[in-house]
Amino acid sequence: MSINSAMQSGVTALAANATALATISNNIANSNTTGFKRVLTNFTDLVSGSNNKNSFSSGGVVSVNRQSNTTQGELNSNTSGYSLGINGQGFFVVSEKPEDLTSGSSLLFTRDGSFTTDTQGNLVNSGGYYLQGWPADTSGNITTSATNVNLLSPINVSDLANTVEATTAVNFVANLDPATVQKDSTKIIAPATVMDYDPTSATKAMSVYDSATGVGTKPDSTIAATISDSLGQEHTVTISLIKGDVSTTGATAGETEWYYEISSPDVDDGAGLNQLGSGSLFFDSDGKLDLTNSSGKLITGVTLADAGVTGTTAAPAWNVATGAKGQDLSFGFGAGGSSAITQTRGDSTTVSVKANGTEFGTLSKVEVGADGIVKAIYNNGNTRTLAQVALATFLNANGLTAVSGNAYQVSTDSGAYLLKVPGENGSGSIEADTLEASTVDLAQEFTGLITTQRAYSAASKIVTTADDMLQELLAIKR
């Protein structure tokens, strides 16, 4: 009977609008929740299969909730803790516990970047979830993967000033001025012929130069780096360079030769020169380093022996007073190095010097770049790469299942996730010192609240009207 179907329509309308009221209420309650995504309630009709041209049986209505996880919220400045926002698509990868992940770990995803540190120094947001990322090794290198969660670990920013690591690599960028006045060719020649400059002489080497006494040879340019030994002690290593003649023979014909010495006052080389090594650099007519024909430990790297071992020119050692363990030291010209030295017009300058190992100085702050790289900044200008934030993207982010704490978990509707470097392959960039606002528009929600209330009242009228009509029908019997 159509009266019964009308009453049923009213009942479904009451249920659908009650659901809409619940979603609107939840949206309003979370209007200030960081990274919250508004939930929409859509209505779809129900059609009875018994409808035909001569009669109509009302089917009613049903509500369907739809998430808007791909809608970008406004990024607002916030300098408390380690506030992070995502400008674009993607979600922070988080876990419920501050433990390294395995293939069986349960991951959650959120846009809530209100991170602070727990008592262990792990980054945790207001929902109690721990931020995951790819950790850096001792050299600052990061290995990423789109699917391997075993490479992820909680990002930790504690005890950064107390980590002791021996320096293994010094990388630098420098330029040598080709206009440097050459020494008299009779006074600076191949070190094999001892004249005024001799890297093996205690009175003519650059490593022993003393302007006050005139002992040693003054270098034309120097590059200095601070390195750490196995005990975290600080040492200065100096690369001294002096310009030689233009070669006229062999593979280096037409190239300018520069002699260099690597020295440190804390090194024993058995000759009293404190040298780690010496050699020659050749530059072609374009000012580029001829790495093939350049020689010495600046190119091949140095191996320092343990303190207490008698050092030699071929095998230098730490001075016994340091008490340090031996270590290998490269200067960035081998595999994986990033050093560069040129000979072009302009002052002889050192553009940059970076050594890994123990960071000397006091930790000033921790910064997160747009690419998600987390770096420790020290008051002496040194930096240390700690990790890189990972972002997850989905084929259908609106299909994620919401869980408590303003986070989501994977569902069949969302599809599998891919881990991405921020700012690459369609993922958003990281905005430090910002938080993403809720996408809830209060004006829109209050308008929806009014219309939902009116619709609910109208649906109740349908039920009461149908009831009155049934009462009239029953009264016919009387």
LOFI-40660 format. One record per residue (C-alpha): residue number from 1; residue in three letters; z, x, y. Coordinates in steps of 0.5 Angstrom, whole numbers, padded with zeros to 4 digits. Example, Ala and Ser with C-alpha at 12.3 -4.5 7.8 and 13.67 -1.06 7.14 Angstrom:
<pts>
> resi,resn,c3,c1,c2
> 1,ALA,0016,0025,-0009
> 2,SER,0014,0027,-0002
</pts>
This chain:
<pts>
> resi,resn,c3,c1,c2
> 1,MET,0000,0000,0000
> 2,SER,-0002,0003,0007
> 3,ILE,0005,0001,0010
> 4,ASN,0008,0006,0005
> 5,SER,0003,0011,0006
> 6,ALA,0005,0010,0014
> 7,MET,0012,0012,0012
> 8,GLN,0010,0018,0008
> 9,SER,0006,0020,0014
> 10,GLY,0012,0020,0018
> 11,VAL,0016,0023,0013
> 12,THR,0012,0029,0013
> 13,ALA,0011,0029,0020
> 14,LEU,0019,0030,0021
> 15,ALA,0019,0036,0016
> 16,ALA,0013,0039,0019
> 17,ASN,0016,0039,0026
> 18,ALA,0023,0041,0024
> 19,THR,0019,0047,0021
> 20,ALA,0016,0048,0028
> 21,LEU,0023,0047,0031
> 22,ALA,0026,0053,0027
> 23,THR,0020,0058,0028
> 24,ILE,0021,0056,0036
> 25,SER,0028,0057,0035
> 26,ASN,0028,0064,0032
> 27,ASN,0022,0066,0037
> 28,ILE,0027,0064,0043
> 29,ALA,0033,0068,0039
> 30,ASN,0029,0074,0038
> 31,SER,0026,0074,0045
> 32,ASN,0029,0081,0047
> 33,THR,0029,0084,0040
> 34,THR,0025,0090,0040
> 35,GLY,0018,0090,0037
> 36,PHE,0019,0083,0035
> 37,LYS,0013,0079,0033
> 38,ARG,0012,0072,0035
> 39,VAL,0011,0067,0029
> 40,LEU,0007,0061,0030
> 41,THR,0007,0054,0027
> 42,ASN,0000,0051,0025
> 43,PHE,-0001,0044,0023
> 44,THR,-0006,0042,0017
> 45,ASP,-0007,0035,0015
> 46,LEU,-0006,0032,0008
> 47,VAL,-0012,0027,0006
> 48,SER,-0011,0022,0000
> 49,GLY,-0016,0022,-0006
> 50,SER,-0016,0014,-0006
> 51,ASN,-0019,0013,0001
> 52,ASN,-0025,0010,0001
> 53,LYS,-0030,0005,0006
> 54,ASN,-0025,-0001,0005
> 55,SER,-0018,0002,0006
> 56,PHE,-0015,0008,0008
> 57,SER,-0008,0011,0005
> 58,SER,-0005,0016,0010
> 59,GLY,-0004,0023,0007
> 60,GLY,0000,0026,0013
> 61,VAL,0001,0033,0015
> 62,VAL,0004,0040,0013
> 63,SER,0006,0046,0017
> 64,VAL,0004,0053,0016
> 65,ASN,0007,0059,0019
> 66,ARG,0003,0065,0021
> 67,GLN,0005,0072,0023
> 68,SER,0002,0075,0029
> 69,ASN,0004,0083,0027
> 70,THR,-0003,0085,0030
> 71,THR,-0001,0083,0037
> 72,GLN,0001,0089,0042
> 73,GLY,0008,0088,0045
> 74,GLU,0009,0091,0052
> 75,LEU,0011,0098,0052
> 76,ASN,0017,0099,0057
> 77,SER,0021,0105,0059
> 78,ASN,0027,0107,0055
> 79,THR,0031,0114,0055
> 80,SER,0036,0112,0051
> 81,GLY,0037,0116,0044
> 82,TYR,0030,0117,0041
> 83,SER,0026,0111,0043
> 84,LEU,0019,0111,0041
> 85,GLY,0013,0106,0042
> 86,ILE,0007,0105,0038
> 87,ASN,0001,0104,0043
> 88,GLY,-0004,0101,0038
> 89,GLN,-0004,0099,0031
> 90,GLY,0001,0101,0025
> 91,PHE,0008,0101,0023
> 92,PHE,0013,0106,0023
> 93,VAL,0015,0108,0016
> 94,VAL,0022,0107,0014
> 95,SER,0027,0107,0008
> 96,GLU,0034,0104,0007
> 97,LYS,0037,0110,0005
> 98,PRO,0037,0118,0008
> 99,GLU,0034,0121,0002
> 100,ASP,0028,0124,0000
> 101,LEU,0023,0119,-0002
> 102,THR,0019,0119,-0009
> 103,SER,0014,0115,-0012
> 104,GLY,0019,0109,-0014
> 105,SER,0022,0109,-0007
> 106,SER,0022,0102,-0004
> 107,LEU,0018,0103,0003
> 108,LEU,0019,0098,0009
> 109,PHE,0015,0098,0016
> 110,THR,0017,0096,0023
> 111,ARG,0015,0097,0030
> 112,ASP,0022,0097,0032
> 113,GLY,0023,0105,0035
> 114,SER,0030,0104,0038
> 115,PHE,0032,0111,0034
> 116,THR,0038,0114,0035
> 117,THR,0042,0120,0030
> 118,ASP,0047,0118,0025
> 119,THR,0053,0123,0023
> 120,GLN,0048,0127,0019
> 121,GLY,0043,0128,0025
> 122,ASN,0038,0123,0021
> 123,LEU,0034,0118,0026
> 124,VAL,0036,0111,0025
> 125,ASN,0034,0105,0028
> 126,SER,0038,0099,0030
> 127,GLY,0036,0095,0024
> 128,GLY,0039,0101,0020
> 129,TYR,0033,0104,0017
> 130,TYR,0031,0111,0017
> 131,LEU,0025,0114,0020
> 132,GLN,0020,0118,0015
> 133,GLY,0015,0123,0017
> 134,TRP,0012,0129,0014
> 135,PRO,0017,0135,0015
> 136,ALA,0014,0142,0017
> 137,ASP,0015,0149,0014
> 138,THR,0018,0155,0017
> 139,SER,0012,0157,0020
> 140,GLY,0011,0150,0023
> 141,ASN,0005,0148,0018
> 142,ILE,0005,0140,0016
> 143,THR,0002,0137,0010
> 144,THR,0000,0130,0011
> 145,SER,-0003,0125,0006
> 146,ALA,-0005,0118,0006
> 147,THR,-0002,0116,0000
> 148,ASN,0003,0121,-0003
> 149,VAL,0010,0118,-0001
> 150,ASN,0013,0124,-0004
> 151,LEU,0011,0129,0002
> 152,LEU,0015,0124,0006
> 153,SER,0022,0125,0008
> 154,PRO,0027,0123,0013
> 155,ILE,0026,0126,0020
> 156,ASN,0033,0130,0022
> 157,VAL,0034,0133,0029
> 158,SER,0041,0137,0027
> 159,ASP,0043,0144,0027
> 160,LEU,0037,0146,0030
> 161,ALA,0040,0152,0034
> 162,ASN,0044,0155,0028
> 163,THR,0038,0156,0023
> 164,VAL,0037,0163,0021
> 165,GLU,0030,0165,0019
> 166,ALA,0027,0172,0019
> 167,THR,0020,0172,0023
> 168,THR,0014,0173,0019
> 169,ALA,0009,0172,0024
> 170,VAL,0007,0173,0031
> 171,ASN,0001,0170,0034
> 172,PHE,-0001,0172,0041
> 173,VAL,-0007,0171,0046
> 174,ALA,-0008,0176,0051
> 175,ASN,-0014,0180,0055
> 176,LEU,-0015,0187,0057
> 177,ASP,-0018,0189,0063
> 178,PRO,-0025,0193,0062
> 179,ALA,-0024,0196,0069
> 180,THR,-0018,0200,0067
> 181,VAL,-0019,0207,0070
> 182,GLN,-0021,0211,0063
> 183,LYS,-0017,0217,0062
> 184,ASP,-0021,0224,0063
> 185,SER,-0025,0224,0056
> 186,THR,-0022,0231,0055
> 187,LYS,-0015,0228,0055
> 188,ILE,-0015,0222,0051
> 189,ILE,-0019,0222,0045
> 190,ALA,-0018,0221,0038
> 191,PRO,-0011,0221,0036
> 192,ALA,-0013,0226,0030
> 193,THR,-0014,0231,0036
> 194,VAL,-0008,0232,0039
> 195,MET,-0008,0233,0047
> 196,ASP,-0005,0229,0052
> 197,TYR,-0004,0223,0048
> 198,ASP,-0002,0223,0041
> 199,PRO,0002,0217,0038
> 200,THR,0005,0222,0033
> 201,SER,0008,0226,0038
> 202,ALA,0015,0225,0041
> 203,THR,0013,0227,0048
> 204,LYS,0006,0224,0048
> 205,ALA,0007,0217,0045
> 206,MET,0007,0211,0049
> 207,SER,0013,0208,0045
> 208,VAL,0017,0214,0048
> 209,TYR,0015,0213,0055
> 210,ASP,0020,0214,0060
> 211,SER,0018,0213,0068
> 212,ALA,0024,0217,0070
> 213,THR,0023,0223,0066
> 214,GLY,0016,0223,0065
> 215,VAL,0016,0224,0058
> 216,GLY,0011,0220,0054
> 217,THR,0004,0217,0056
> 218,LYS,0004,0211,0060
> 219,PRO,0001,0205,0057
> 220,ASP,-0005,0201,0061
> 221,SER,-0002,0194,0058
> 222,THR,0004,0192,0054
> 223,ILE,0005,0185,0050
> 224,ALA,0012,0184,0048
> 225,ALA,0015,0179,0043
> 226,THR,0022,0177,0041
> 227,ILE,0023,0177,0033
> 228,SER,0029,0175,0028
> 229,ASP,0031,0179,0022
> 230,SER,0034,0176,0016
> 231,LEU,0041,0176,0019
> 232,GLY,0038,0172,0025
> 233,GLN,0039,0178,0030
> 234,GLU,0034,0179,0036
> 235,HIS,0030,0185,0037
> 236,THR,0024,0186,0041
> 237,VAL,0017,0189,0039
> 238,THR,0012,0192,0044
> 239,ILE,0005,0193,0043
> 240,SER,0003,0198,0048
> 241,LEU,-0005,0199,0049
> 242,ILE,-0009,0205,0053
> 243,LYS,-0016,0205,0054
> 244,GLY,-0020,0210,0051
> 245,ASP,-0028,0212,0051
> 246,VAL,-0034,0208,0049
> 247,SER,-0036,0210,0042
> 248,THR,-0043,0213,0041
> 249,THR,-0043,0214,0034
> 250,GLY,-0043,0210,0027
> 251,ALA,-0042,0202,0027
> 252,THR,-0038,0202,0033
> 253,ALA,-0043,0205,0038
> 254,GLY,-0043,0202,0045
> 255,GLU,-0036,0199,0044
> 256,THR,-0030,0201,0048
> 257,GLU,-0024,0203,0044
> 258,TRP,-0017,0202,0046
> 259,TYR,-0011,0205,0042
> 260,TYR,-0005,0202,0041
> 261,GLU,0002,0203,0038
> 262,ILE,0007,0197,0035
> 263,SER,0015,0199,0037
> 264,SER,0022,0197,0037
> 265,PRO,0028,0201,0039
> 266,ASP,0031,0198,0032
> 267,VAL,0026,0201,0028
> 268,ASP,0027,0207,0024
> 269,ASP,0020,0211,0022
> 270,GLY,0023,0218,0020
> 271,ALA,0020,0221,0027
> 272,GLY,0024,0218,0032
> 273,LEU,0018,0214,0035
> 274,ASN,0021,0207,0033
> 275,GLN,0014,0205,0031
> 276,LEU,0012,0200,0026
> 277,GLY,0005,0203,0026
> 278,SER,-0001,0205,0031
> 279,GLY,-0009,0204,0031
> 280,SER,-0015,0203,0035
> 281,LEU,-0018,0196,0037
> 282,PHE,-0026,0196,0039
> 283,PHE,-0029,0191,0043
> 284,ASP,-0036,0190,0044
> 285,SER,-0041,0189,0050
> 286,ASP,-0039,0181,0050
> 287,GLY,-0031,0183,0050
> 288,LYS,-0030,0180,0043
> 289,LEU,-0026,0184,0039
> 290,ASP,-0029,0188,0033
> 291,LEU,-0024,0186,0028
> 292,THR,-0028,0189,0022
> 293,ASN,-0028,0196,0025
> 294,SER,-0021,0195,0028
> 295,SER,-0015,0199,0024
> 296,GLY,-0008,0199,0024
> 297,LYS,-0002,0195,0022
> 298,LEU,-0003,0190,0028
> 299,ILE,-0009,0188,0024
> 300,THR,-0007,0189,0017
> 301,GLY,0001,0187,0018
> 302,VAL,0007,0191,0017
> 303,THR,0012,0191,0012
> 304,LEU,0019,0193,0014
> 305,ALA,0024,0196,0009
> 306,ASP,0031,0194,0008
> 307,ALA,0036,0197,0013
> 308,GLY,0039,0204,0010
> 309,VAL,0033,0206,0007
> 310,THR,0030,0212,0010
> 311,GLY,0024,0210,0014
> 312,THR,0017,0214,0014
> 313,THR,0011,0213,0019
> 314,ALA,0007,0209,0013
> 315,ALA,0013,0205,0011
> 316,PRO,0018,0204,0017
> 317,ALA,0025,0201,0016
> 318,TRP,0030,0197,0020
> 319,ASN,0036,0202,0023
> 320,VAL,0042,0202,0019
> 321,ALA,0046,0199,0024
> 322,THR,0042,0193,0024
> 323,GLY,0044,0191,0017
> 324,ALA,0038,0187,0016
> 325,LYS,0034,0186,0010
> 326,GLY,0027,0188,0010
> 327,GLN,0021,0183,0012
> 328,ASP,0014,0182,0012
> 329,LEU,0011,0181,0019
> 330,SER,0004,0179,0021
> 331,PHE,0001,0179,0028
> 332,GLY,-0004,0173,0027
> 333,PHE,-0011,0177,0025
> 334,GLY,-0011,0175,0018
> 335,ALA,-0012,0169,0014
> 336,GLY,-0008,0163,0018
> 337,GLY,-0007,0167,0024
> 338,SER,-0008,0165,0031
> 339,SER,-0008,0171,0035
> 340,ALA,-0014,0173,0040
> 341,ILE,-0015,0179,0044
> 342,THR,-0021,0180,0049
> 343,GLN,-0023,0185,0054
> 344,THR,-0026,0181,0060
> 345,ARG,-0026,0182,0067
> 346,GLY,-0019,0180,0070
> 347,ASP,-0012,0183,0070
> 348,SER,-0009,0185,0063
> 349,THR,-0005,0179,0062
> 350,THR,-0001,0176,0056
> 351,VAL,-0003,0169,0056
> 352,SER,0002,0167,0050
> 353,VAL,0006,0170,0045
> 354,LYS,0010,0165,0039
> 355,ALA,0014,0168,0034
> 356,ASN,0017,0164,0028
> 357,GLY,0024,0165,0025
> 358,THR,0030,0164,0028
> 359,GLU,0030,0161,0035
> 360,PHE,0034,0164,0040
> 361,GLY,0037,0160,0046
> 362,THR,0040,0154,0047
> 363,LEU,0037,0147,0044
> 364,SER,0035,0143,0050
> 365,LYS,0032,0137,0047
> 366,VAL,0028,0134,0042
> 367,GLU,0021,0132,0044
> 368,VAL,0016,0127,0040
> 369,GLY,0008,0128,0042
> 370,ALA,0003,0122,0042
> 371,ASP,0001,0125,0035
> 372,GLY,0008,0124,0033
> 373,ILE,0009,0132,0032
> 374,VAL,0017,0133,0033
> 375,LYS,0019,0139,0037
> 376,ALA,0025,0142,0039
> 377,ILE,0025,0145,0046
> 378,TYR,0030,0151,0047
> 379,ASN,0032,0153,0054
> 380,ASN,0028,0160,0054
> 381,GLY,0022,0156,0053
> 382,ASN,0021,0157,0045
> 383,THR,0019,0151,0041
> 384,ARG,0020,0149,0034
> 385,THR,0016,0144,0030
> 386,LEU,0020,0140,0026
> 387,ALA,0016,0134,0023
> 388,GLN,0011,0129,0024
> 389,VAL,0012,0122,0025
> 390,ALA,0008,0118,0020
> 391,LEU,0004,0111,0021
> 392,ALA,0002,0106,0016
> 393,THR,-0004,0101,0017
> 394,PHE,-0006,0095,0013
> 395,LEU,-0012,0091,0011
> 396,ASN,-0008,0085,0013
> 397,ALA,-0002,0087,0017
> 398,ASN,-0001,0079,0019
> 399,GLY,0000,0078,0011
> 400,LEU,0007,0083,0011
> 401,THR,0013,0080,0008
> 402,ALA,0019,0080,0014
> 403,VAL,0026,0082,0012
> 404,SER,0032,0083,0015
> 405,GLY,0033,0088,0021
> 406,ASN,0026,0087,0024
> 407,ALA,0022,0090,0018
> 408,TYR,0017,0088,0013
> 409,GLN,0015,0090,0006
> 410,VAL,0008,0090,0003
> 411,SER,0006,0083,0000
> 412,THR,-0001,0081,-0004
> 413,ASP,-0003,0078,0002
> 414,SER,-0002,0085,0006
> 415,GLY,-0006,0089,0001
> 416,ALA,-0004,0097,0000
> 417,TYR,-0002,0101,0006
> 418,LEU,-0005,0108,0008
> 419,LEU,-0001,0113,0012
> 420,LYS,-0004,0116,0018
> 421,VAL,-0003,0121,0023
> 422,PRO,-0001,0118,0030
> 423,GLY,-0008,0117,0034
> 424,GLU,-0013,0118,0028
> 425,ASN,-0017,0114,0024
> 426,GLY,-0015,0107,0028
> 427,SER,-0008,0108,0028
> 428,GLY,-0004,0108,0035
> 429,SER,-0001,0114,0039
> 430,ILE,0006,0115,0040
> 431,GLU,0009,0114,0046
> 432,ALA,0016,0117,0047
> 433,ASP,0022,0114,0051
> 434,THR,0019,0107,0051
> 435,LEU,0020,0101,0047
> 436,GLU,0016,0095,0045
> 437,ALA,0018,0089,0048
> 438,SER,0018,0082,0044
> 439,THR,0011,0078,0044
> 440,VAL,0015,0072,0045
> 441,ASP,0013,0068,0052
> 442,LEU,0019,0064,0053
> 443,ALA,0015,0059,0058
> 444,GLN,0011,0058,0052
> 445,GLU,0016,0057,0047
> 446,PHE,0020,0052,0052
> 447,THR,0014,0048,0052
> 448,GLY,0013,0048,0045
> 449,LEU,0020,0046,0044
> 450,ILE,0019,0040,0049
> 451,THR,0012,0038,0045
> 452,THR,0016,0039,0038
> 453,GLN,0021,0035,0040
> 454,ARG,0017,0029,0043
> 455,ALA,0013,0029,0036
> 456,TYR,0019,0029,0032
> 457,SER,0021,0023,0036
> 458,ALA,0014,0020,0035
> 459,ALA,0015,0021,0028
> 460,SER,0021,0018,0027
> 461,LYS,0018,0012,0030
> 462,ILE,0013,0012,0025
> 463,VAL,0018,0011,0020
> 464,THR,0022,0006,0023
> 465,THR,0016,0002,0025
> 466,ALA,0014,0002,0018
> 467,ASP,0021,0000,0016
> 468,ASP,0020,-0006,0020
> 469,MET,0014,-0008,0017
> 470,LEU,0017,-0008,0010
> 471,GLN,0022,-0012,0013
> 472,GLU,0018,-0017,0015
> 473,LEU,0014,-0017,0009
> 474,LEU,0020,-0018,0005
> 475,ALA,0022,-0024,0010
> 476,ILE,0016,-0028,0007
> 477,LYS,0019,-0030,0001
> 478,ARG,0025,-0033,0005
</pts>
